[in-house]
Amino acid sequence: QCQLNGLWRNDQGSLMEISVLRDNGDFQGQYLTRVTLSGGCAQVSPLRGAQQQLGEEGWPTFAFTVRWDKFSNATTAFAGQCFVDAGGKETLTTMWLLREAVGSLEEDWKATR
């Protein structure tokens, strides 16, 4: 079965570390993105999430949010699933939704990516 805890790297070079995985599926950790909206230097940001608990078999689904600390006014939600191939390599597949703060309701159309 796939284990979420540990250090993960994505195709863009961003790092995610899940350091606490509780028995009920809740987890927390930190995320260091290599992709920023501002083009500035990214910093480590906190993440919190939950993993769907399965029995001994199956590939768990999970979701988490990242609050981009100190360098962005955006929040990102990720949802995904964990897989293990025949060689034992664990892979996370995710989709993400980023919400950036805007100054008015009229600008709402451009706030979500």
C-alpha positions as CSV (number, residue, x, y, z in Angstrom):
1,Q,0.0,0.0,0.0
2,C,1.1,3.5,-0.8
3,Q,2.5,5.6,2.2
4,L,2.0,9.4,2.0
5,N,4.5,10.3,4.7
6,G,7.9,11.3,3.5
7,L,9.5,13.6,0.9
8,W,8.0,14.0,-2.6
9,R,9.3,15.9,-5.6
10,N,7.1,16.8,-8.6
11,D,7.9,17.3,-12.3
12,Q,8.5,21.1,-11.7
13,G,11.1,20.5,-8.9
14,S,8.8,21.5,-6.1
15,L,9.1,19.6,-2.8
16,M,6.5,18.3,-0.4
17,E,7.2,16.7,2.9
18,I,4.5,15.0,4.9
19,S,5.9,14.7,8.3
20,V,2.8,13.7,10.4
21,L,0.3,11.1,9.2
22,R,-2.2,10.2,11.9
23,D,-4.1,7.0,12.2
24,N,-7.4,8.6,11.1
25,G,-5.8,9.8,7.8
26,D,-5.2,13.4,8.7
27,F,-1.7,14.7,7.8
28,Q,0.4,17.8,7.8
29,G,3.7,18.9,6.5
30,Q,5.3,21.6,4.3
31,Y,5.6,22.5,0.7
32,L,8.4,24.3,-1.1
33,T,7.2,25.4,-4.6
34,R,9.6,26.2,-7.4
35,V,6.8,28.0,-9.3
36,T,5.6,31.3,-7.9
37,L,3.0,33.8,-9.1
38,S,5.2,36.8,-8.2
39,G,8.4,35.4,-9.7
40,G,10.1,35.9,-6.4
41,C,11.9,33.5,-4.1
42,A,9.6,30.8,-2.7
43,Q,9.6,29.9,0.9
44,V,8.4,26.8,2.8
45,S,4.7,26.9,3.3
46,P,2.5,24.7,5.6
47,L,0.1,22.1,4.3
48,R,-2.7,20.1,5.9
49,G,-4.8,17.3,4.4
50,A,-6.6,14.0,4.8
51,Q,-6.1,10.6,3.2
52,Q,-9.1,8.3,2.6
53,Q,-8.5,5.3,4.8
54,L,-8.6,2.0,2.9
55,G,-8.0,-1.6,4.0
56,E,-4.9,-3.5,3.2
57,E,-5.5,-3.3,-0.6
58,G,-6.2,-0.3,-2.9
59,W,-4.7,3.0,-3.8
60,P,-5.7,5.8,-1.3
61,T,-7.1,9.1,-2.4
62,F,-6.2,12.3,-0.6
63,A,-6.6,16.0,-0.5
64,F,-4.6,18.9,1.0
65,T,-4.3,22.6,1.0
66,V,-1.2,24.8,1.0
67,R,-1.3,28.3,2.5
68,W,1.5,30.1,0.7
69,D,3.3,31.8,3.6
70,K,4.9,35.2,3.4
71,F,5.2,35.5,-0.4
72,S,1.8,35.1,-1.9
73,N,-1.9,35.9,-1.1
74,A,-3.0,32.6,-2.7
75,T,-4.2,29.3,-1.4
76,T,-4.0,26.0,-3.4
77,A,-6.1,22.9,-2.9
78,F,-4.8,19.6,-4.3
79,A,-6.7,16.3,-4.7
80,G,-5.1,13.1,-5.8
81,Q,-4.4,9.4,-5.6
82,C,-1.4,7.4,-4.6
83,F,-0.2,4.4,-6.8
84,V,2.5,1.8,-6.5
85,D,3.9,0.2,-9.7
86,A,5.1,-3.4,-10.1
87,G,8.6,-2.4,-9.0
88,G,7.4,-0.8,-5.8
89,K,7.8,2.9,-6.9
90,E,5.2,5.1,-5.3
91,T,3.6,7.9,-7.4
92,L,1.2,10.6,-6.5
93,T,-1.1,12.0,-9.2
94,T,-2.9,15.3,-8.4
95,M,-5.0,18.0,-9.7
96,W,-4.8,21.5,-8.2
97,L,-6.9,24.6,-7.9
98,L,-5.3,27.9,-7.0
99,R,-7.2,30.9,-5.6
100,E,-5.6,34.3,-5.6
101,A,-7.1,37.2,-3.7
102,V,-8.5,40.0,-5.8
103,G,-9.7,43.5,-4.9
104,S,-13.3,43.3,-5.9
105,L,-16.2,41.0,-6.9
106,E,-15.8,42.3,-10.5
107,E,-12.3,40.8,-10.6
108,D,-13.5,37.4,-9.3
109,W,-13.3,35.9,-12.9
110,K,-9.5,36.1,-12.8
111,A,-8.9,34.8,-9.3
112,T,-9.0,31.0,-9.9
113,R,-6.5,29.0,-11.9
